[in-house]
Amino acid sequence: MDQDWKIDKINTTNVAKAFAKELEEGQPKTFFLNGTWGSGKTEYLKEVENVSNNNFKFVYLELWKPKNKASLAQNIFEAIHPRFYWLKIILYIALLFITVVASTYLSTITIIQRQLSNHEKSWLVVVACLITTLITYYQNKFFDMDRLLLWIDKRNLQRKKHPRILIVDDFDRLHKDVQNELYLFFNQLNGKTRIIFVGDFDKISKNEDNYLSKIIDRQIGLPVQLQSENITKLINTKIRNNLQNYKNPDKKSYLYKYTRDFEFNDIAEIFINERKNARDANKYLNYVQNQLIGRNKLDKVYLTQELLIIYLYLFHRNYYNDLLNNHSVVQAGKSKTEIENLINRILFTNNSLRISFKKNPTSYFIDDLATNHSMAELIETSKNKEELKSIFYIKNKKDYLEFYYFITKDVAKKDYSFMAEVAIEVVGSSEYEMPNDLIRFVLQKYASQLYDGRKTKINSQLSEQEKLKYKASADEYVISKFEKIQKEADHVVTNGKKLHIYRELVDLFNLEQFSYDDYAQKYFKQIIISSEKEKDFGRKPYDAETLLYVLNFNYDHINFSKFYTKISPTVESQVEIIENLCDTEYLYFWNIYLMYPREFLPVVSDGNLLYFDQLRFSYKGETYANHVLARCRTIRLAMR
């Protein structure tokens, strides 16, 4: 874990000075420093030692280490005299060396059958007797070394000149037998030397025959700086600072506004209630860094949700496994626990957006990869013309679904104008490429914003005459904006394509703001007339749009009393123009007019024509409906 992500040593100097002063000025007492494992107890005592100005010698007794199999007397003696440990090691090595040398020497003279001198015999006897005696004493315990060491320990701990403070670290983790042995020893020192037990008092108090309370003079709590409340604040600050400074910090408000902000209060409350400490915090921060940065999830997941998932993985694995296996929490009973309420509130409430846990849970689990694009990447895409074009050309909705969710939920309003320009550019350069839902949505959203902006001006402090002016010219304002984009497009946007764009707005979203006032009617009428006057009318893509406007679309869900004309013309009155359409436009016209407005597919069938009264007139000796169906079938066969 990078140091920037780690909670540094917490400053407890002032509190440590107060405790050191109490140790110096008060009579020898037995203290108990209470705190959970990893809460910083030992580090705090080191700080007390640093500020004590060498008035005491701190002796740290660590009996909980798994490899520590020495007796209590030896451990205490070695803690007071750390050099004794190395002296013992040197002695063991020396004896081993003497034994090996003697054995080698004896083996050598046996092989070469050499007589020993009297001097050599004397040395061999002395060495053999020494080793044999030491081993015999050690095995039969003729001499109680532990009793001697304990006597020396007491003398050292009770010395008044440069007194010692004995620290019994992690007392709650010791075996009960070891605790009882310590009780017997320290009971003899009670009131004669300063002793500080370190551990979690709640765990010890649950034991039967708790003798510790009889010899403890005072419990000491950890400084506020080391309490869970302060630790959670440090976690919050660490995450926010690191994310703010990670890549392009100057663009945070622009690119990372939605994905680098998070709510930590609920998680902090659980962290505090469960008495998590600095060690837990650093473990948690390590996973946060690993998942967001190492696994590249930053800006691809909602931070509050990912932070909760990491917490559950570390401290509530049963709930994490429920989410991993079922994507939900299996309730143990009718009443929900605090954790279950938190999970439901953060992970499953009001989270229908693109990258939420509910929509995309696999991206949130530990060590899984978030395969979606980050919010920053999608924002950049929405501002890049070429990348937008490539997305707008996609036909399969699954392939652009991620970007679709993005622009429908997350895009700032100001971004739609640029995307509308690119969308119109794509429509202008396409032939029979029906706009995908992205294009439809962008154009409709842009038009709606233009109307909303106009409405805002109308509601401002204007005179009644000015309000009427703005209201009367709303269609003109919107049309002028679209007309400007169409003129500036790299490809020529033909009359048919212009009509196609406006019809798509009406068809898909029933754009009610579009009133089709006098200006709009004149505008569309002029486009229709210009289009029909073209020499190759009926042969170009989207020429059929002209007929759709003239016949007022024929959509049941669009009820306009007027459009191009106050009275809708009949199909019979336009039959010559319809029949003059090229085959592709012919299919295009009938599929849309017969209620297939979304996709260009050769699906005209009997069912489309069966109950359509406007097609029941005679045309070239047969019912026009039969003529249309026959021609459509012929065209479809030729297209195969």
N, C-alpha and C positions, 0 to 999 in steps of 0.2 A: 504494500500500500504506500502511495506517495505520502511524503510528510505533510503536504498541504491538506490531505484528507484526514490526517490523524489529529486527535485532540492532544495538544501538547501538555507538558507538565503544568498543572493548575497551581497558581500561586496561592499558598496558604501561609505565607511568612508571618503575618500579624497574629494569626491564631496560634501558630507554632511557638511564637515568642511568649505568648501568654501561658501556654502549657509548660514551656521550659522554665519560666519563672516560678510557676507553681511547684515544679519538681525540685527546684533549687532551694526555695524558701521554706517549703513545707517539710514535715516529718516524713520518714520513709513510709510509703503506703503501697498497697497493691491496687492497681488500676485494671480496668477492662476496657479496651478500645473496641467499640462495637461497630460492625459493618459487614456487609456481605462480601463474599469472595470476589476479588477483583475491583473493589470499590476505592482502592488507593490508600489503604490503611498503612501499609509498609512505607510507601512513598511519603506519607504524612509524617511518620516517625523519623524518617531520614531527614526531613526538613526540621523537625524538632531538634535532632542531633546537630544539624548544621548551625542553628541559631543559639545553641547552648554554650557557645564560646569555650568548648572543651572543659566545662565544669564537671562533666560526667563522661564516663566511658560506656557507650551503648553496646551491650552484648546481645546478639541476635541468636536465639535458639530455634533451629528449624528441625523439628522432630518428625514432621509430616512427610518428608521426602521418602519416596518408595525404597530407595537403595540404602537408606540409613538403618543399619541393623545393629549398630553399637549400643551399649548400655546407656542408661540415662546419665550415669556418673561420667562416662567417657564423653558423651555429647556436651554436657555442661562444661566439663573441663576444657574440651577443644574449643568451645565457643568463647570461653574466657581467655584461653591461651591458644590461639589459632596456630602458633608455631609448633605446638605439641603434636599436631596431626602430622606435620612433615617430619618431625623427629621420629615419630612412630614408624612412618613409612621407611625412613632411612635405616632404622634399626632392623626392621623386617628384611630389608634388602641385604644389609650387612650379614645377618645370620644366614640368609639363603646363600650368599656368596661364599661364606666360610664353609657351609655344608657342602656345596658343590665342589669347592677346591679340595677339601679333605677327601671327599669320595673319589674324586679324580686321581688324587695322589695315591690313595690306597689301591685303586684299580691298577694304576701304572706299575707300582712296585710288585704287585701280585703277578702281573704278566711277565715282568722281566726277572722275577724271583731274586730280588736283591735283599740282603740283610739290612735292617734298620739300625741306625746308630742309637745309642742311649738318649742323645739329645732329641732326635726325631720321635723316639718312642714317648718321651715325656710330653712333648707338645701334642701329640695325637691323643694321649690319655686325657690331658687337660681339656682340649676342645670337645672330645666325646662326652666327658663328664658334664661340661657346661651345657651342651645342647640337650643332653638327656635330662639333666636336672630342670632346665627351663620348661621342657615339654611336660615333664612329670608334674611340676608345680601348676602349669597352665591347665592340664587335664583334670587334676584332682583338686584344684582350687585350695591348696594348702594355705595360700595367702590371698586374702580378700582385697584385691586391688580396687574394686569399686568403692568399698567403704573408705579406703584411704583417699580416693579421688573426691568423694562427696565431702569428706572433712576439709580437704583443701578448697573445694568449691565454696563451702560455707564461709571459710575464712576470707576468701577473696571477695565474695559478694558483700560481706559485712564491713569491709574496710572503710574507714572514714576519710582517709586521704585519697583524693581523686576517686570518689565513689563510683560504683558501677550501677547501671540500670539494666536489668535482665528483661529482654523482650522475648516472650514466648509466642512465636508467629503461628497463625492459623490453628489456634488451640482447638477450635470446633471440628477440625478435620482429623484429629488424633484418635487412635483407637481408645476405647474406654479404659482398658487396662493401663495404657500409658498415662491417661489423664489422672487416674487414681494414684499412680505412682508419683506423679507430679504434685498432687494434693498433699501427700505425706511429706514430701521434701519441702515444699514451699510453706507448709504450715509451720515448720520450724523457723522459717525466715520471716514470717509475718511480723511486720512492725520493725524489722531490723534492716531491711534493704528495700530498695524500690524495684517493684516488679510490674510489668505491663503485659497482661494477657491480650492477645489480638485474635479476634474471630467474630462469629455471628452468635450473639448471646441467645437469640431465639432458639437456635438449634441445640445449644447446651442446656437451656432451661427445660427442654422437653425430656431430658434424660432423667431416669430415676436416680435417687440418692445424689442429687446435685450438690456436691460439697463446695463448688466454686463460690456460690453466694455467701458462704460462711467466711471466706478469707478475702473476698473482694471488698475494698473500702469504698471505691467509687467507680461508676461506669462513665465512660467518656464517649460522646458521639462524635462522628466525623464533622469537620467544618462544613458550613453551608455550601462552600464552593465545590465540595465533593459529593453533595447530595444529588439525587436524581433530577430534581427540579432544575438545577443549574446545568447538569449534563445535557438535558434535552435542549436547553437554549443553545448550548455549544454545538450540538448536532445540527440544529436548524441553521445556525449561522454558517457552519462549515459547508453544508450542502449549497446554500444560496450563494455564498461567495465563490465557491469553486465552479458552479454552473454559470454564474455571471461572467467569470473570467475565462471560461473555456471557449476558445475560438470566437473571434469577432465580437468582443465585448461591446464595441461601439454600435453594433447592430442589434443589441438585445431587444430594444423596444420595437424594432421593426420586424425581425425575423423570429425571435424567440418569445414574443409576448405571450403566446398561448401555451407553449409547451415547456417553458422553464419556470413557470410560476406554479406553486403548489401550496396546499393547506396541510400544516403539520400539527395543528392543535390536538386533533383527536388521537393521533398516534402518540404524541407527547404525553397525553393524559394516561394512556395505557402504560407507556414507558415508566412514568412516575409511580403509578399504582403497583406496578410489578417490581419496583425498587431496582431498576436496572442501573448499572454503574458505568464508570469510564471504560472499563475493559469491554463490557457489552457494547458500549457506544462505538469504540474503535472497531470491534468486530462487525458491527452494523455498517459503519461507514466504509469499511473495506469492501463489503458486498455491494453497497451503493455505487462506489466507484467502479467496481468490476462489471456490474451489470449495465450501468448507464454509459460508461466510457469504453471499458474493455469489450463488452458485447454489443456496443454501438446501438444502444436503445434510446439514447438521448434524443429528444425531439420526435421520437417515433411512438412513445407511450405517454400516457398521462402520469405525471410524476407522483401525484398523491396515491394513485392506485399501485404503481410499482413499489413505492416506499412501504406500503402496507404489505404487499406480497413478500418483500424481503424480510419484514419483521416477522411475519407468520412462519416463513421458512426457518428462521433462526430460533424462534422462541415458542412457536405453537405449530409443530410439525404435523399434528393430527388435522388441524384445519387446513393447512397447506395441502396435505395429501387429498383431502376432500375436494378442494378446488382443482387439483391436478387431475384427479380421476373422474370427477363428476361435473366440474365447472360450476359447482354450487357447494353449499355447506350443509352437511347432514346434521340436523338438529338432534341433540341428545335427548331433549325433553320438550315439553310444551313451552316452557318459559325460556327465552333466549338469554344467553350469557352476554356479558359486556362485549366480549370479542365478537360474538355472532352479530350483535347489533352494529358494531363497527364495520364488519365485513359487508353486511347488507347495505349500510348507508354509503360506504365509499365505492364498493365494487358494482352494486346492482341497482342503485337508485339514480334515475335521470342520466343514464349513460348510453344513449343511443347513437352517439357520434362515431365518426369513422374509426378512431384508434382506441376506443374505450375497451376495457377488459371484457365487457359483455359482448362486444362486436368481434374482438380479436384476442381471445384469452391466451392463445399459445405464445404470443409475443411477450407475455408478462412473466412466465415461469422462469425459474432460475436456470441460467445457462442456455436457455433457448434463445434463438435469434429473432429479432424483429425484422421481418422481410419487407415490410412496407417502407415507403419513402418517409423521410422526416418532414415535419411541417415546414422547416426552412427550405428543404429541397422542393416541396410542392409550391411554396410561395415563389421561389425563383423560377420554377417552370411557368407559373402563371404570368410571369413578366418577360418570358423569353419567347419571341415570335416563332422561331423555327420549332421549338419544342411543343408549343401550343398547337401549331399546325399539324404536327405528327399525331397528336392526340385527337384533334378534331376530325382527322381523316379515318380514325378507327371505327369499324362497323360493329364489332363484337363488344357488347356492353361490359362483359366480364373483364375485358382488357383495359378499360378506362374507368372501371367502377371506383377505384381508389381516388382518382382525381375528381370524379363526379361528386363523391361524398365530400371531398374537400371544398369544392367551389359552392356546393349547396349549403354547407354548414359553417365554414371557417374563413371564407374570403372576405376581406374588408371591402366596403362598398365602392371605394374609389378604384378598385382594380377591375371592375366590370367593363368600364369604357374601353380599356386597352384590349381586353379579351373579345369584346364585341367587334372591334376592328379586325382582329385576326379571324374571327368566325365568319364575318362577311367576306373576307379575302378568300377563305376556303370555299364558301358557297360559290363565289364568283369564278373560281378556278375549276369547279367540278362539273362533270356532265353526268346527270342521272345518279349522282351520289347524294342520296337523301341525307339531310343533316342528322347526326346522332343526337342523343338527348343532351349532350354537353352544349352543342351549338344552340339548340332550342332554349335551354335554360339560360345561357348567357345572354342571348338576344332579348328574351322576355324580361330577365332581371334588369338589364340595362334600360329597356323601355320603361319598366315600372319605376325605376329610380328617376328617370327623366320626368315622369308624371308627378312623382312624389316631391321632387324638387320644385316643380312648378306650383304644386299645391301649397308648399311651404311659403312661397312668395305671395301666393294669394292670401294666405292667412296672416301675413305680416301687416305692419301698419301702413296700409295703402288706402287710397281713397276708393270709394265705391266704383268710380269709373275705371280706375286702374285695375281693380279686382276683376271687373267684367272683361277687361281687355286681356288679362292673363288667362282667365278661364276660357274665353272664346278662342284663344290662339293656342291652346294646349296641344292639339293634334298637329298644328303647323310647326310648333316648336320641336316636337318629337320627330316628325318627318324630316325636318331640316337637318337634325343631328344625324339621322340615318343616311340622308342624301349626301351629306358631307363625307361620311365614311366611305360610301360607295364610290364617290368620285375620286377619292384619294387612294383607292385600292390598286394594287399592282395589276390585277386582272380586271378587264371590263366587266362590270356587273350589268348584264342585259336587263331589258324591261321585264322579261319573264322571270328572271332570278329575283328582281326586286319584289315583284308580286309574290313570288314563292316565300321570300323572307317574311313579309308581313302576314301572309296566310298562316305560316307556321306558328307565328306568335298567337294569332287568334285561335287556331285549331287546338293547339296543345294546352294553352293556359286560359283560353277565353278571356282575353285581356279586356276587362270591362272599362278601363280608363279610356280606351280608344273609342271615341264617341261617333266617329265618322261624320263629323260636321261638314259644313259646306266646303271648307278648304280641302278636307280629306277626300270628299267625293270628287271634287274637281281634279285633284292630284291623281287619283286612281283612274278617273275617266280619261285623262290626258295620256297616261301610260298605255291604257288599253287601245286607244285610237292610234297612238304612235306605233304600237306593236303590230296591230292588224294591217297597217299601211306598208309594213316592210315587205320586200319582194319575196323573201324566203320564209315568210311567216308560216308556221306550222311544221317547219323542218328543224328548227333549233331547239335545244333543250329548254324545257320549262315554258315553251310557247303555250302549252295547254293551260297554263295558269290563267291566261287571259279569259278563256271560256269559263273557268271556275269562278272568276270574279263576276263575269257578266251574268252567270246563272245563280249568283249569291250562294255558292258553295254547296247547297243542298244538305247542310249538316243540321240534324235535329236539335243538337245542343247549342246551336247558335241562332238566336232569334232576333235578327235585325229586321226592322220594318222597311229599311231602305239601305241600299249600298250604292251600286253604280246607277241603278234606276229605282224609282219608287215602286214600280211593279216588276217583279222578276220575269224576265223573258222565259219562254218555254224552250225545251230541248228541240222541238220541231222547228222553231224559228232560227235556231243556230245549227241545224243539221248539216248544211253545206260546209260550214267552217269546220265542224267536227270531223266530217268525212275527209276533209282536205289535210288533216293531220297525218304526219308520217307514222309508221307503225309503232315506233317506240312511244311517241307522244300520245298516240291513240290509246294504247294500253294504260299509259300513265294517267290520262284524263279519266278513263272509266273506273279504274281502281280507286282513285281518290273520290270521284263524284259518287260512286256507289258505296261510300262509307269505309274505304280503306285508306285513310289519309296519312298513316304513319310510315308505311313501307311501300316501296315500289316493287310489287310482285305481280306476275301474270296469273291472277287468280279469278278473273271475271268468270262467273258461272251462272247457271240457271237461277240459283237461289237469289243472286243479286238482282235479277231482272223480273222475277216472277210477279211481284206485287208492285211494280213501278209503273204507275199509270202514264207518266209522261213519255214512256217509250212504246205505248200501244197505239201508234199511228202507222199508216201505210207508207212504206218506203221501197220503191223499186219492186212493187208487186208482192211484198211480204211485210209482216209486222216488223217495225224497226228494232224491237227487242231481239227478235230472231236474227236479224241482220248483224247487230252488234256482237251477239254471242258467236255467230259463225266467223266473223272477221277476227275476233279475239283468239278463237281456237286456231285459226290459220296462222296468225302471228306467233302464237306460242309454239306451234309445231316447227315453224321456221327458225325459231330462236334456239331450239334444242341442238 
